[in-house]
């Protein structure tokens, strides 16, 4: 049985004062029936881990370098993230692919580093509006999966997040049928590549303008095991509504 996951990506938002939101969230969900993850900026990872303590909320990173150490000024390794208190790392987010020209092979190398360090990789895939309108969505997703997901992947070290680029932060959301089509496709590709056992054990998240008001409908879709949430994860009240919807799914 795949355990559901509500993951919050704070992106480049948050300073020490914002840890109060995380503290509030940890009081609300001391023993959630679903996994809850917050990925703050790297400057807050250690303090975030201290803030949640034994509450059960997991802390993650938003990116990492492929190397474990070395002359890479400004970069952070998977080992450093784990040392700071992270247990998962988001990789291949569309903003990294666009802003930093990350290619599938870059994401794959980072995912290997994360898995080798004993952390879980949340690998993001998703299409642009132009690709969606050209009916190329599944081809794009399939290519990103083939190029970004390492061969060593299992249900224990891999999570895949589908984030249609055109829906991130825009308020636009694909239809439930469109979300289901992509998630079913991702599941089938994982089963074909890794076998039915592993393919069925990998958790699949949906991301793209998930809010308390639409979360329940999205979580009812086939092969949606949770969400990767951006802006709505910055406030405990907003994220709590999404977590509640997932717990009741």
GIZI-V314437 format. One record per pair of residues at least 12 apart in sequence whose ideal C-beta (glycine too) atoms are under 10 Angstrom apart, sorted by the first residue. I is the first residue (numbers start at 1). J is the second residue. D is the distance in whole Angstrom. If there is no record, write none. Layout:
# GIZI-V314437
<<I/J/D> <I/J/D>>
This chain:
# GIZI-V314437
<<1/201/9> <2/155/8> <2/159/10> <2/200/8> <2/201/7> <2/202/8> <2/203/5> <2/204/8> <2/223/9> <2/225/5> <2/226/9> <3/33/9> <3/34/7> <3/35/6> <3/203/7> <3/225/8> <3/226/9> <4/32/9> <4/33/8> <4/34/4> <4/35/7> <4/36/10> <4/203/8> <4/205/9> <4/219/8> <4/224/9> <4/225/5> <4/226/5> <4/227/9> <4/243/10> <4/246/5> <4/247/8> <4/249/7> <5/34/7> <5/35/4> <5/36/8> <5/37/6> <5/58/9> <5/88/9> <5/120/10> <5/122/9> <5/159/7> <5/161/10> <5/203/6> <5/204/10> <5/205/6> <5/225/6> <5/226/4> <5/227/8> <5/228/9> <5/246/8> <6/29/9> <6/32/8> <6/34/6> <6/35/7> <6/36/5> <6/37/7> <6/38/9> <6/57/10> <6/205/9> <6/210/9> <6/215/9> <6/219/10> <6/226/5> <6/227/6> <6/228/9> <6/229/7> <6/233/8> <6/239/7> <6/240/10> <6/242/6> <6/243/5> <6/244/10> <6/245/9> <6/246/5> <6/247/9> <7/35/8> <7/36/8> <7/37/4> <7/38/8> <7/39/7> <7/58/9> <7/60/7> <7/88/8> <7/90/8> <7/122/7> <7/159/8> <7/161/8> <7/203/10> <7/205/6> <7/207/8> <7/226/7> <7/227/7> <7/228/5> <7/229/7> <7/233/8> <8/21/10> <8/22/9> <8/25/9> <8/36/8> <8/37/7> <8/38/5> <8/39/7> <8/40/9> <8/57/9> <8/60/9> <8/227/9> <8/228/8> <8/229/5> <8/230/8> <8/231/10> <8/232/8> <8/233/3> <8/234/8> <8/235/10> <8/238/10> <8/239/6> <8/242/9> <8/243/9> <9/37/9> <9/38/8> <9/39/5> <9/40/9> <9/60/9> <9/62/7> <9/90/6> <9/93/7> <9/95/10> <9/122/9> <9/124/9> <9/161/9> <9/163/10> <9/168/10> <9/207/8> <9/228/6> <9/229/7> <9/230/5> <9/231/9> <9/233/7> <9/234/10> <10/22/9> <10/38/7> <10/39/6> <10/40/5> <10/41/6> <10/44/8> <10/48/9> <10/62/8> <10/229/10> <10/230/8> <10/231/9> <10/233/6> <10/234/6> <11/39/9> <11/40/9> <11/41/8> <11/62/7> <11/90/10> <11/93/9> <11/95/7> <11/169/9> <11/230/6> <11/231/8> <11/233/9> <11/234/9> <12/41/6> <12/62/9> <12/95/9> <13/40/8> <13/41/7> <13/44/10> <13/230/9> <13/231/8> <13/233/10> <13/234/6> <14/38/10> <14/40/5> <14/41/6> <14/43/8> <14/44/6> <14/48/9> <14/234/7> <15/40/10> <15/41/9> <15/43/8> <15/44/8> <16/43/9> <16/44/7> <16/47/7> <16/51/10> <18/40/8> <18/41/10> <18/44/8> <18/48/10> <18/234/7> <18/235/9> <19/38/10> <19/40/8> <19/44/7> <19/47/6> <19/48/6> <19/50/9> <19/51/5> <19/52/9> <20/51/9> <20/236/8> <21/38/9> <21/51/10> <21/233/9> <21/234/7> <21/235/6> <21/236/5> <21/237/9> <21/238/9> <21/239/8> <22/38/6> <22/40/8> <22/44/9> <22/47/9> <22/48/6> <22/49/10> <22/51/5> <22/52/6> <22/55/9> <22/57/7> <22/59/9> <22/233/10> <22/234/10> <22/236/8> <22/239/10> <23/48/10> <23/51/5> <23/52/8> <23/53/10> <23/55/9> <23/236/8> <24/235/9> <24/236/4> <24/237/8> <24/239/10> <24/240/9> <25/38/7> <25/51/9> <25/52/8> <25/55/8> <25/57/7> <25/233/9> <25/235/9> <25/236/4> <25/237/9> <25/239/6> <25/240/7> <25/243/8> <26/38/9> <26/48/10> <26/51/7> <26/52/5> <26/53/7> <26/54/9> <26/55/4> <26/56/8> <26/57/5> <26/236/9> <27/55/8> <27/236/9> <28/55/9> <28/57/10> <28/236/7> <28/237/9> <28/239/9> <28/240/6> <28/243/8> <28/244/9> <29/52/10> <29/55/7> <29/56/7> <29/57/7> <29/236/9> <29/239/9> <29/240/8> <29/243/6> <29/244/10> <29/247/9> <30/52/10> <30/53/10> <30/54/8> <30/55/5> <30/56/6> <30/57/9> <31/54/10> <31/55/8> <31/56/6> <32/55/9> <32/56/6> <32/57/8> <32/243/7> <32/244/10> <32/246/9> <32/247/7> <33/243/10> <33/246/9> <33/247/5> <33/248/10> <34/219/10> <34/225/9> <34/226/7> <34/243/7> <34/244/10> <34/246/5> <34/247/5> <34/248/10> <34/249/9> <35/56/8> <35/57/9> <35/58/6> <35/87/10> <35/88/9> <35/159/10> <35/203/9> <35/225/10> <35/226/8> <35/243/10> <35/246/9> <36/52/9> <36/55/9> <36/56/7> <36/57/5> <36/58/7> <36/226/10> <36/233/10> <36/239/8> <36/240/10> <36/242/10> <36/243/6> <36/246/9> <36/247/10> <37/57/7> <37/58/4> <37/59/7> <37/60/5> <37/86/10> <37/87/8> <37/88/6> <37/90/9> <37/120/9> <37/122/8> <37/159/9> <37/205/10> <37/226/9> <37/228/9> <37/229/10> <37/233/9> <38/51/10> <38/52/8> <38/57/6> <38/58/8> <38/59/6> <38/60/7> <38/229/10> <38/233/7> <38/234/10> <38/239/8> <39/58/9> <39/59/7> <39/60/4> <39/61/6> <39/62/5> <39/63/9> <39/81/10> <39/86/8> <39/88/7> <39/89/8> <39/90/6> <39/93/10> <39/122/8> <39/228/9> <39/233/9> <40/59/7> <40/60/9> <40/61/9> <40/62/8> <40/86/10> <40/233/10> <40/234/10> <41/61/9> <41/62/7> <42/61/6> <42/62/7> <42/63/8> <42/64/9> <42/76/6> <42/80/9> <42/81/8> <42/84/8> <42/86/9> <43/84/10> <44/59/9> <44/84/9> <45/59/6> <45/60/8> <45/61/6> <45/62/9> <45/76/9> <45/80/9> <45/81/7> <45/82/10> <45/83/9> <45/84/4> <45/85/6> <45/86/6> <46/59/9> <46/81/10> <46/83/9> <46/84/4> <46/85/6> <46/86/9> <47/59/10> <47/84/9> <47/85/9> <48/60/9> <48/84/9> <48/85/7> <48/86/9> <49/84/7> <49/85/3> <49/86/8> <49/87/9> <50/85/7> <51/85/10> <52/85/9> <58/85/9> <58/86/8> <58/87/5> <58/88/7> <58/120/9> <59/81/9> <59/84/8> <59/85/5> <59/86/5> <59/87/7> <59/88/8> <60/81/8> <60/85/9> <60/86/5> <60/87/6> <60/88/4> <60/89/6> <60/90/7> <60/119/8> <60/120/8> <60/122/7> <61/76/7> <61/77/10> <61/78/8> <61/80/9> <61/81/4> <61/82/9> <61/84/8> <61/85/10> <61/86/5> <61/87/9> <61/88/8> <61/89/4> <61/90/7> <61/91/9> <61/114/9> <61/119/8> <61/122/10> <62/76/9> <62/81/9> <62/86/10> <62/89/7> <62/90/5> <62/91/9> <62/93/7> <62/95/9> <62/96/8> <62/122/10> <63/75/9> <63/76/8> <63/81/9> <63/89/7> <63/90/7> <63/91/7> <63/92/9> <63/93/8> <63/95/10> <63/96/6> <63/100/9> <63/102/9> <63/107/10> <63/110/7> <63/114/10> <64/76/6> <64/77/6> <64/78/5> <64/79/9> <64/80/8> <64/81/6> <64/82/10> <64/86/9> <64/89/5> <64/90/9> <64/91/8> <64/110/6> <64/111/9> <64/113/6> <64/114/6> <64/117/8> <64/119/9> <64/121/9> <65/77/5> <65/78/8> <65/79/10> <65/80/9> <65/81/10> <65/109/9> <65/110/7> <65/113/7> <66/78/9> <66/106/8> <66/107/10> <66/108/9> <66/109/4> <66/110/5> <66/111/9> <66/112/8> <66/113/5> <66/114/9> <67/79/10> <67/109/9> <67/110/10> <67/113/7> <68/80/9> <68/113/7> <68/116/8> <68/117/7> <76/89/10> <77/113/7> <77/114/10> <77/117/8> <78/91/10> <78/110/8> <78/111/10> <78/112/10> <78/113/5> <78/114/5> <78/115/8> <78/116/7> <78/117/4> <78/118/8> <78/119/6> <78/121/9> <79/113/9> <79/114/10> <79/116/9> <79/117/5> <79/118/9> <79/119/9> <80/117/9> <81/114/8> <81/117/8> <81/119/7> <82/114/9> <82/117/6> <82/118/7> <82/119/6> <83/117/10> <86/114/10> <86/117/10> <86/119/7> <86/120/10> <87/118/9> <87/119/6> <87/120/7> <88/114/8> <88/119/6> <88/120/4> <88/121/7> <88/122/6> <88/157/10> <88/159/7> <89/110/8> <89/111/8> <89/113/9> <89/114/5> <89/115/10> <89/117/9> <89/119/6> <89/120/7> <89/121/6> <89/122/7> <89/123/10> <90/114/10> <90/121/8> <90/122/5> <90/123/8> <90/124/7> <90/159/9> <90/161/8> <90/207/10> <90/228/7> <91/106/9> <91/107/5> <91/108/9> <91/109/10> <91/110/5> <91/111/6> <91/113/9> <91/114/7> <91/121/5> <91/122/7> <91/123/5> <91/124/7> <91/148/8> <91/161/10> <92/104/8> <92/106/8> <92/107/4> <92/108/9> <92/110/8> <92/111/8> <92/121/9> <92/122/9> <92/123/5> <92/124/5> <92/125/7> <92/126/9> <92/144/7> <92/147/10> <92/148/5> <92/149/9> <92/160/10> <92/161/9> <92/163/10> <93/107/9> <93/122/9> <93/123/9> <93/124/5> <93/125/10> <93/126/9> <93/161/8> <93/163/7> <93/165/10> <93/168/9> <93/207/9> <93/228/9> <93/230/10> <94/124/7> <94/125/9> <94/126/6> <94/127/9> <94/128/8> <94/163/6> <94/164/9> <94/165/5> <94/166/10> <94/168/6> <94/207/9> <94/208/10> <95/124/9> <95/163/10> <95/165/9> <95/168/8> <95/169/10> <95/230/10> <96/110/9> <96/124/8> <97/124/8> <97/125/10> <97/126/9> <97/144/9> <97/148/10> <97/165/9> <98/128/9> <98/165/8> <102/148/9> <103/147/8> <103/148/9> <104/123/10> <104/125/9> <104/143/7> <104/144/6> <104/145/9> <104/146/8> <104/147/3> <104/148/5> <104/149/9> <105/147/6> <105/148/8> <106/147/9> <106/148/9> <107/121/9> <107/123/6> <107/124/8> <107/125/9> <107/144/8> <107/147/8> <107/148/4> <107/149/9> <107/150/9> <108/121/10> <108/123/9> <108/146/9> <108/147/6> <108/148/5> <108/149/7> <108/150/6> <108/151/9> <108/153/10> <109/148/10> <109/150/8> <110/123/9> <110/148/9> <110/150/10> <111/123/6> <111/148/7> <111/149/7> <111/150/5> <111/152/9> <111/153/8> <111/157/9> <111/158/8> <112/150/5> <112/151/9> <112/152/7> <112/153/10> <113/150/10> <114/150/9> <114/157/8> <114/158/10> <115/150/7> <115/152/6> <115/153/7> <115/154/9> <115/156/9> <115/157/5> <115/158/8> <116/150/9> <116/152/8> <116/157/9> <118/157/8> <119/157/8> <120/154/10> <120/155/10> <120/156/7> <120/157/5> <120/158/7> <120/159/6> <120/203/9> <121/148/9> <121/149/9> <121/150/8> <121/153/8> <121/157/6> <121/158/6> <121/159/7> <121/160/9> <122/158/8> <122/159/5> <122/160/8> <122/161/6> <122/203/9> <122/205/7> <122/207/10> <122/228/7> <123/144/8> <123/145/8> <123/148/5> <123/149/6> <123/150/9> <123/153/9> <123/158/7> <123/159/7> <123/160/6> <123/161/7> <123/202/10> <124/144/8> <124/148/8> <124/159/10> <124/160/8> <124/161/5> <124/162/8> <124/163/5> <124/165/10> <124/168/10> <124/205/9> <124/207/7> <124/228/7> <125/140/8> <125/141/5> <125/142/9> <125/143/9> <125/144/4> <125/145/6> <125/147/10> <125/148/7> <125/149/9> <125/160/7> <125/161/7> <125/162/6> <125/163/7> <125/164/10> <125/182/9> <125/186/7> <126/140/8> <126/141/7> <126/144/8> <126/161/8> <126/162/6> <126/163/4> <126/164/5> <126/165/5> <126/166/9> <126/167/8> <126/168/8> <126/182/9> <126/207/8> <126/208/8> <127/139/9> <127/140/5> <127/141/7> <127/144/9> <127/162/9> <127/163/9> <127/164/6> <127/165/6> <127/166/8> <127/167/10> <127/174/10> <127/182/9> <128/140/8> <128/164/8> <128/165/5> <128/166/6> <129/164/8> <129/165/7> <129/166/4> <129/167/9> <129/170/9> <129/172/9> <130/165/10> <130/166/9> <131/164/9> <131/165/8> <131/166/9> <132/164/7> <132/165/9> <132/166/6> <132/167/9> <132/174/8> <132/178/8> <133/166/9> <137/162/10> <137/164/8> <137/174/9> <137/178/8> <137/181/8> <137/182/7> <137/185/9> <138/181/8> <138/182/7> <138/185/5> <138/186/9> <138/189/9> <140/165/10> <141/160/10> <141/162/7> <141/164/10> <141/182/6> <141/183/10> <141/185/6> <141/186/7> <141/189/8> <142/185/7> <142/186/9> <142/189/6> <144/160/10> <144/162/10> <144/186/10> <145/160/7> <145/185/9> <145/186/7> <145/189/6> <145/190/8> <145/193/8> <146/189/8> <146/193/8> <148/160/9> <149/189/9> <149/190/8> <149/193/8> <149/194/9> <149/202/9> <151/193/9> <151/194/9> <153/190/8> <153/193/9> <153/194/7> <153/198/7> <153/199/10> <153/202/7> <154/194/8> <154/197/9> <154/198/6> <154/201/7> <154/202/8> <155/190/9> <155/194/9> <155/197/8> <155/198/6> <155/199/8> <155/200/8> <155/201/3> <155/202/5> <155/203/7> <156/198/9> <156/201/8> <156/202/9> <157/202/9> <158/190/9> <158/194/9> <158/198/9> <158/201/9> <158/202/5> <158/203/8> <159/202/7> <159/203/5> <159/204/8> <159/205/6> <159/225/8> <159/226/9> <159/228/9> <160/183/9> <160/186/6> <160/187/9> <160/189/9> <160/190/7> <160/202/6> <160/203/8> <160/204/5> <160/205/7> <160/225/10> <160/228/10> <161/186/10> <161/203/9> <161/204/8> <161/205/4> <161/206/7> <161/207/5> <161/208/10> <161/226/9> <161/227/9> <161/228/4> <162/174/9> <162/179/8> <162/182/5> <162/183/6> <162/185/9> <162/186/6> <162/204/7> <162/205/7> <162/206/6> <162/207/7> <162/208/8> <162/223/10> <162/224/9> <162/228/9> <163/205/8> <163/206/8> <163/207/4> <163/208/5> <163/209/10> <163/210/10> <163/227/10> <163/228/6> <163/230/9> <164/178/8> <164/179/9> <164/182/8> <164/206/9> <164/207/8> <164/208/5> <164/209/9> <165/208/8> <166/208/8> <166/209/10> <167/179/10> <167/206/9> <167/207/8> <167/208/3> <167/209/5> <167/210/9> <168/207/7> <168/208/5> <168/209/7> <168/228/10> <168/230/7> <168/231/9> <169/208/8> <169/209/7> <169/230/6> <169/231/6> <170/208/8> <170/209/6> <171/208/10> <171/209/5> <171/211/9> <172/208/8> <172/209/6> <173/206/9> <173/208/6> <173/209/5> <173/210/8> <173/211/9> <173/214/6> <173/217/9> <173/218/8> <174/206/9> <174/208/7> <174/209/10> <174/218/9> <175/221/10> <176/214/10> <176/217/6> <176/218/7> <176/220/8> <176/221/5> <176/222/10> <176/224/9> <177/221/9> <178/221/10> <179/206/6> <179/208/9> <179/217/9> <179/218/6> <179/221/5> <179/222/9> <179/223/9> <179/224/7> <180/206/10> <180/218/10> <180/220/10> <180/221/5> <180/222/5> <180/223/7> <180/224/8> <181/221/10> <181/222/9> <182/204/9> <182/206/9> <182/221/10> <182/223/9> <182/224/10> <183/204/5> <183/205/9> <183/206/7> <183/221/7> <183/222/6> <183/223/4> <183/224/6> <183/225/9> <184/204/9> <184/221/9> <184/222/6> <184/223/6> <184/224/10> <185/223/9> <186/199/9> <186/202/9> <186/204/6> <186/223/7> <187/199/7> <187/200/7> <187/202/8> <187/204/7> <187/222/8> <187/223/5> <187/225/10> <188/223/9> <190/202/5> <190/204/8> <190/223/10> <200/223/10> <202/225/9> <203/223/10> <203/224/10> <203/225/4> <203/226/7> <204/222/10> <204/223/5> <204/224/6> <204/225/5> <204/226/8> <205/224/8> <205/225/6> <205/226/5> <205/227/6> <205/228/5> <205/229/9> <206/218/6> <206/219/8> <206/221/8> <206/223/9> <206/224/5> <206/225/9> <206/226/8> <206/227/6> <206/228/7> <206/229/10> <207/226/10> <207/227/6> <207/228/3> <207/229/7> <207/230/7> <208/227/9> <208/228/9> <208/229/9> <208/230/9> <209/229/9> <209/230/8> <209/231/9> <209/232/9> <210/226/10> <210/227/5> <210/228/8> <210/229/5> <210/230/8> <210/231/10> <210/232/6> <210/233/9> <210/239/10> <210/242/6> <210/245/9> <210/246/10> <211/227/10> <211/229/8> <211/231/9> <211/232/5> <211/238/7> <211/241/8> <211/242/7> <211/245/10> <212/232/7> <212/237/9> <212/238/6> <212/239/9> <212/240/8> <212/241/3> <212/242/6> <212/243/9> <212/244/8> <212/245/7> <213/232/10> <213/241/8> <213/242/10> <213/245/9> <214/242/9> <214/245/9> <215/227/7> <215/229/9> <215/232/9> <215/241/7> <215/242/5> <215/243/9> <215/244/8> <215/245/4> <215/246/7> <215/248/10> <215/249/9> <216/241/10> <216/242/9> <216/244/9> <216/245/4> <216/246/9> <216/248/7> <216/249/7> <217/245/9> <217/249/10> <218/242/9> <218/245/8> <218/246/9> <218/249/9> <219/242/9> <219/245/6> <219/246/6> <219/247/9> <219/248/8> <219/249/4> <220/245/9> <220/249/6> <221/249/10> <224/246/9> <224/249/8> <225/246/9> <225/249/9> <226/242/9> <226/243/10> <226/246/6> <226/249/9> <227/239/10> <227/242/6> <227/243/9> <227/245/9> <227/246/7> <229/242/6> <229/243/10>>
